[in-house]
Amino acid sequence: MRLRAILRVLGVIVCLTSLTKLPSIVLALALDEAVWQVFLHSFIASALAGLLLWWPNRQVRYELRLRDGFLVVSLTWVLASLASALPLMYAPPHLSFTHAVFEVMSGLTTTGSTVISGLDQLPRSVLLYRQVLQFLGGMGIVILAVAVLPMLRIGGTQLFRAETTGPSRDNKLTPRIAETAKALWLVYAGLTVLCGLAYWVCGMDLFDAISHAMATISTGGFSTHDAAFEHWNSPLLDSVAILFMVLGGVNFALHFLCWKRASLTPYRHDSELRAFLRILLFAALLSAAVLWLAGTYDGAWESLRKGSFMIVSAMTTTGFTVGNFDQWPGIAPMIVMIVAVIGGCSGSTVGGLKVARVVMVMRQGWRELRQLVHPRGQFMVKMGGQRVSGSVVLSVSGFITLWMVCFMVLMLGMIGAGLDPLSAFGGVVATMANLGPGMGQVTYTFGQVSDTAVWLGTLGMLLGRLEVFSLLVLLTPDFWRE
């Protein structure tokens, strides 16, 4: 009964995933691109697969537990990636199975890493497909399902808890979990529309504006041009991108509360947001100073523009790049990697460790230092003026420990797969932190590395998107015991 209930949920989610092909079918027909048939056949195949999972189990009534949610979420990303890979295999750029799965996993996890070069030559329907994958993955396929499953009498609370990111998973914006998911999607879609309009007004054509809006708010970073924002070389477009990347990196609950109350007070009172903005400002100014002193760009303003854009793109794990950022002098490239590992705010579409966790662990470290100096003192870890319980601190410390262990294992695996240490480090940051661009051999594409390294990158993206615990818990014997 439990297995059939899980299959029923997965069937619905696979059917929803098949809908990602519809916009590309419409666009291909409108532009008279022959690839519309590939998208149509892929849509039919994935929709039938979902129906085959759902139909025999449609009458099953079984309340999913939290552990079931972890299994469903992990299987969702795997099945969605497999179902979404077909168009990229049978239409340009005609990727191999390994590369196609990597590409769609990158889109659905909003990582932005790619194995494709020559984007400017691809059909627009294929380019749109990559952007739609990011848009759907930005808030999470499962969050979308949570808003729809109640209509099918499938409880979504367990899925929501397993999917949402950050140290506080049980906060609800509205009394019912489905209403919470709908509220998040409303904010997400609204920001995407505003971003698209801003890009359009500031110089992009309508197709590029829509495509880059989906990539910006989802903090995914796929572009329709190989040169990304360098294609326009516009300070105005760069400024718009910086603004909306920052908004994509903020907890969407804050956006919702500010909209609902018609007040900026929730922004001002959020300690994680303040820390996020301080780190962004410090890293941007430091990078700009390094670039200016080294004479990398002409003048302080250009150094600030390029440095700020790349730092915001990295810390929000969007992954839009500045040309040759990996050749920046001194510590500048490493600053980009470090802020990507830190990531943005909890409850956002951003990858990385999340600012709240990093700040909490730093304060715990400072607490331990003070405790050594004053053994009898009573010191507390506080966030936003409130005491953080010891269990939460331990949970966050455990998460970061496991995250770092997985990071090192993947890095060793990539070195074993033929990458040099710098490329392996950059590759793991690119995938596990959901950054997109890496360093060395994988600065702009994974297309030239071995299939083993590509599969390790695919695993890294899944680990990063599900924040390690949701996937690793499936490997514990206790999970499978009743």
Beta strands, then each sheet from edge to edge (+ up, - down):
strand 1: 382-383
strand 2: 386-387
sheet 1: 1+ 2-
end
